[in-house]
Amino acid sequence: MKTAQGIWNEDLIWQARRGLELGRAFCRCEGHYHSLWGALRAAGVSTGLKSEEPLLASLIYPFIRDNARVMIGGSADPGVLCAVGRIYSPSRPRITVIDKCRAPLELIREFTAIKGLACRTLNLDLFDLDGSEQWDQIILHYTPDFMEPKIHGRLFRTLARSLASGGTLVCAAMTGTSVAGGYQQDAGSVFFDYSWRTLQDSPLADLAPSSEFEQMLQTYAANVGLRRLSLPTSKELRETLSAAGLRTLREATTPRKQRSVEGVTLLDSNSIVVASRD
């Protein structure tokens, strides 16, 4: 009999390589995000979900319901799905993953087919939700970071209409960044340098010699830098949620991996907010 841990285990190397294939075929997002995310995660460049899971579990656990309808809004790979599965275990929530890009949904479909897991996927823009379907819990794991803060209010209002009575929105978001070190360098450049070196010392080192992969990573890193130029503060995030009719129930800051290379360090600050409709 499979244990809950085994059911929700990921194969990060397979996901990285398959994600790159699917991203090349289907992803048209800026910065080749869905093509490269798996490789960066498997190499250890991005470890946020792994380090955050205990905190995420402590925030979500008080609001777990039997037969919960859970929606994951935006997901680059099966990572958030597996975290939710572990947090809810031994209960089995009815999970729906929504993304406007086909690439991660195809990866999630393949993953769940291999594992024999039930998971519904919808190739849909979150802004197109009309409230006709209701969820007990909606989880945004850094999805707002890929949108201009000026449209966060519209996003939260749309999701508020899709929350069932007593339901909760769990929103993780970056709320600041800085570059510390002995000389001036932008966030995108630090991210690229750190990622490139880390990949070369990982099980995915064979990807590094490819000029196409290097160019994709440069574009990815440039987008990382651009996204960090307009992050909301934690106070602004709470205020936007409130203006959308959502009341903050719990909030916590979460440490992120510090990325250091040649004496320069990229420092990110992040928040997780649990909110419900007023």
C-alpha positions as CSV (number, residue, x, y, z in Angstrom):
1,M,0.0,0.0,0.0
2,K,1.4,3.4,-1.0
3,T,2.0,5.8,1.9
4,A,0.8,9.4,1.7
5,Q,4.4,10.5,1.5
6,G,5.1,8.2,-1.5
7,I,2.0,9.3,-3.3
8,W,3.0,12.9,-3.2
9,N,6.8,12.5,-3.8
10,E,8.1,14.3,-6.8
11,D,10.8,13.3,-9.3
12,L,12.4,16.7,-9.8
13,I,14.9,15.6,-12.4
14,W,12.3,14.0,-14.6
15,Q,10.0,17.0,-14.1
16,A,12.8,19.4,-15.1
17,R,13.6,17.6,-18.3
18,R,9.9,16.9,-19.2
19,G,9.0,20.4,-18.3
20,L,11.6,21.8,-20.6
21,E,10.2,19.7,-23.5
22,L,6.6,20.8,-22.8
23,G,7.6,24.4,-22.3
24,R,9.3,24.5,-25.6
25,A,6.2,23.0,-27.2
26,F,3.5,25.0,-25.4
27,C,4.8,27.9,-23.3
28,R,4.6,31.4,-24.7
29,C,4.9,33.1,-21.4
30,E,7.5,35.9,-21.0
31,G,10.9,34.7,-19.9
32,H,10.5,31.0,-20.8
33,Y,9.1,30.6,-17.3
34,H,7.5,27.1,-17.6
35,S,10.3,25.8,-19.7
36,L,13.0,26.6,-17.1
37,W,11.3,26.5,-13.7
38,G,11.7,22.7,-13.3
39,A,15.4,22.9,-14.0
40,L,16.0,25.8,-11.6
41,R,14.0,24.0,-8.9
42,A,15.8,20.6,-9.4
43,A,19.2,22.3,-9.3
44,G,18.4,24.1,-6.0
45,V,18.2,27.6,-7.4
46,S,14.6,27.9,-6.2
47,T,13.7,26.1,-3.0
48,G,10.9,28.3,-1.7
49,L,8.2,25.7,-1.6
50,K,10.3,23.1,0.3
51,S,11.3,25.6,2.9
52,E,7.9,27.1,3.2
53,E,5.8,24.0,3.5
54,P,5.8,23.6,7.3
55,L,4.7,27.3,7.6
56,L,2.1,26.9,4.9
57,A,0.8,23.8,6.6
58,S,0.4,25.6,9.9
59,L,-1.5,28.4,8.2
60,I,-3.8,26.1,6.2
61,Y,-4.4,23.4,8.7
62,P,-7.0,25.3,10.8
63,F,-9.2,25.8,7.7
64,I,-9.1,22.2,6.3
65,R,-12.5,20.7,5.6
66,D,-13.6,17.2,4.8
67,N,-14.2,16.8,1.0
68,A,-12.7,20.2,0.5
69,R,-12.8,21.8,-2.9
70,V,-9.3,23.3,-3.4
71,M,-8.3,25.5,-6.3
72,I,-4.6,26.2,-7.1
73,G,-4.5,29.4,-9.1
74,G,-1.4,29.3,-11.3
75,S,1.2,26.5,-11.0
76,A,4.5,25.9,-12.8
77,D,4.7,22.2,-12.0
78,P,3.2,19.6,-9.6
79,G,5.0,21.1,-6.6
80,V,2.1,23.1,-5.1
81,L,-0.3,20.2,-5.8
82,C,1.9,17.8,-3.9
83,A,2.3,20.2,-1.0
84,V,-1.4,20.5,-0.7
85,G,-1.8,16.7,-0.9
86,R,0.7,16.3,2.0
87,I,-0.9,19.0,4.1
88,Y,-4.4,17.6,3.7
89,S,-3.3,14.0,4.1
90,P,-4.9,11.6,5.0
91,S,-7.9,13.5,3.7
92,R,-8.1,13.8,-0.1
93,P,-9.4,17.2,-1.2
94,R,-10.9,17.7,-4.7
95,I,-8.1,19.7,-6.3
96,T,-8.4,21.9,-9.4
97,V,-5.3,23.5,-10.9
98,I,-5.9,26.5,-13.2
99,D,-3.3,28.1,-15.4
100,K,-3.5,30.1,-18.6
101,C,-0.5,28.2,-20.0
102,R,-0.9,24.7,-21.3
103,A,2.7,23.6,-20.5
104,P,2.4,23.2,-16.7
105,L,-1.0,21.6,-17.0
106,E,0.3,18.9,-19.4
107,L,3.1,18.2,-16.9
108,I,0.7,17.9,-14.0
109,R,-1.6,15.6,-16.1
110,E,1.3,13.3,-16.8
111,F,2.5,13.4,-13.2
112,T,-1.0,12.6,-11.8
113,A,-1.5,9.8,-14.4
114,I,1.7,8.1,-13.3
115,K,0.8,8.4,-9.6
116,G,-2.8,7.5,-10.1
117,L,-4.0,10.7,-8.5
118,A,-7.2,12.6,-9.2
119,C,-6.6,16.2,-10.2
120,R,-8.7,18.4,-12.5
121,T,-6.9,20.9,-14.7
122,L,-8.3,23.9,-16.4
123,N,-6.5,25.9,-19.1
124,L,-8.0,29.2,-18.2
125,D,-7.1,32.8,-17.2
126,L,-8.0,33.4,-13.6
127,F,-9.6,36.7,-14.6
128,D,-12.2,34.7,-16.6
129,L,-13.7,33.1,-13.5
130,D,-17.3,34.2,-13.1
131,G,-18.1,32.9,-9.6
132,S,-20.3,30.1,-10.9
133,E,-17.9,27.5,-9.4
134,Q,-17.1,27.8,-5.7
135,W,-14.1,26.6,-3.8
136,D,-13.5,26.1,-0.1
137,Q,-9.9,27.1,-0.5
138,I,-8.0,29.0,-3.2
139,I,-4.2,28.9,-3.1
140,L,-2.0,31.4,-4.9
141,H,1.6,30.5,-4.5
142,Y,3.4,33.6,-5.8
143,T,1.0,33.9,-8.7
144,P,0.5,37.7,-8.0
145,D,4.2,38.2,-8.6
146,F,3.6,37.7,-12.3
147,M,1.0,40.5,-12.5
148,E,1.3,44.3,-12.2
149,P,0.3,45.3,-8.7
150,K,-2.3,47.7,-10.2
151,I,-4.4,44.6,-11.3
152,H,-4.1,42.7,-8.0
153,G,-7.3,44.2,-6.8
154,R,-9.2,42.9,-9.8
155,L,-7.6,39.5,-9.3
156,F,-8.6,39.3,-5.6
157,R,-12.2,40.5,-6.4
158,T,-12.6,37.8,-9.0
159,L,-11.3,35.1,-6.6
160,A,-13.4,36.4,-3.7
161,R,-16.5,35.7,-5.9
162,S,-15.3,32.2,-6.3
163,L,-14.9,31.4,-2.6
164,A,-17.6,29.3,-1.0
165,S,-19.2,30.6,2.3
166,G,-16.5,30.4,5.0
167,G,-13.8,29.6,2.4
168,T,-10.3,31.0,2.5
169,L,-7.8,32.5,0.1
170,V,-4.2,31.6,0.8
171,C,-1.9,34.1,-0.9
172,A,1.9,33.8,-0.9
173,A,3.6,36.8,-2.6
174,M,6.9,38.6,-2.7
175,T,6.8,41.9,-0.9
176,G,10.3,43.3,-1.5
177,T,13.8,42.6,-2.7
178,S,17.3,44.0,-2.4
179,V,20.8,43.4,-3.7
180,A,23.5,43.5,-1.1
181,G,27.2,43.4,-1.8
182,G,30.4,45.1,-2.6
183,Y,29.5,46.5,-6.0
184,Q,26.4,47.6,-7.8
185,Q,24.5,44.8,-9.7
186,D,20.8,44.5,-10.6
187,A,18.7,41.6,-9.3
188,G,18.4,40.0,-12.8
189,S,22.2,39.8,-13.2
190,V,22.7,38.3,-9.8
191,F,20.0,35.7,-10.4
192,F,21.5,34.7,-13.7
193,D,25.1,34.4,-12.4
194,Y,23.9,32.4,-9.4
195,S,21.6,30.2,-11.5
196,W,24.3,29.5,-14.1
197,R,26.9,28.4,-11.6
198,T,24.4,26.3,-9.6
199,L,23.1,24.5,-12.7
200,Q,26.7,23.6,-13.7
201,D,27.2,21.9,-10.4
202,S,23.9,19.9,-10.5
203,P,22.5,16.7,-12.2
204,L,21.3,19.0,-15.0
205,A,24.8,20.2,-15.9
206,D,24.4,18.8,-19.4
207,L,22.0,21.6,-20.2
208,A,24.5,24.3,-19.5
209,P,26.6,23.9,-22.7
210,S,23.6,24.7,-24.9
211,S,23.7,28.2,-26.2
212,E,19.9,28.1,-26.6
213,F,19.5,27.2,-22.9
214,E,21.9,29.9,-21.8
215,Q,20.0,32.5,-23.9
216,M,16.7,31.3,-22.4
217,L,18.1,31.6,-18.9
218,Q,19.3,35.1,-19.6
219,T,15.8,36.1,-20.7
220,Y,14.3,34.4,-17.7
221,A,16.7,36.2,-15.3
222,A,16.0,39.6,-17.0
223,N,12.3,39.0,-16.3
224,V,13.1,38.1,-12.7
225,G,14.8,41.5,-12.3
226,L,11.9,43.4,-14.0
227,R,9.3,41.7,-11.7
228,R,11.2,42.8,-8.7
229,L,11.0,46.5,-9.6
230,S,7.3,46.9,-8.7
231,L,6.6,44.5,-5.8
232,P,3.9,45.6,-3.3
233,T,4.8,45.8,0.4
234,S,3.1,43.4,2.8
235,K,1.0,46.4,4.0
236,E,-0.1,47.1,0.4
237,L,-0.9,43.5,-0.2
238,R,-3.2,43.4,2.9
239,E,-4.8,46.7,1.9
240,T,-5.5,45.4,-1.6
241,L,-7.1,42.2,-0.2
242,S,-9.2,44.3,2.1
243,A,-10.4,46.6,-0.7
244,A,-11.5,43.4,-2.6
245,G,-13.7,42.4,0.3
246,L,-11.3,40.0,1.9
247,R,-10.5,40.0,5.6
248,T,-7.0,38.9,6.7
249,L,-7.2,36.0,9.2
250,R,-3.6,35.0,9.5
251,E,-0.3,36.4,8.2
252,A,3.3,35.3,8.3
253,T,6.6,36.2,6.7
254,T,8.5,33.5,5.1
255,P,12.3,33.3,4.6
256,R,13.5,32.8,1.0
257,K,16.7,31.3,-0.2
258,Q,19.5,33.9,-0.4
259,R,21.4,33.7,-3.7
260,S,25.0,34.8,-3.4
261,V,27.7,34.9,-6.0
262,E,31.0,36.8,-6.0
263,G,30.2,38.7,-2.9
264,V,26.8,39.9,-4.1
265,T,23.5,38.5,-2.5
266,L,19.9,38.7,-3.7
267,L,17.6,39.1,-0.7
268,D,13.9,38.6,-1.1
269,S,11.1,39.3,1.4
270,N,7.8,37.4,1.2
271,S,4.4,37.1,2.9
272,I,1.7,34.5,3.2
273,V,-1.8,35.8,4.0
274,V,-4.9,33.8,4.7
275,A,-8.0,35.7,4.1
276,S,-11.8,35.2,3.9
277,R,-14.8,37.1,2.5
278,D,-16.2,39.7,4.8
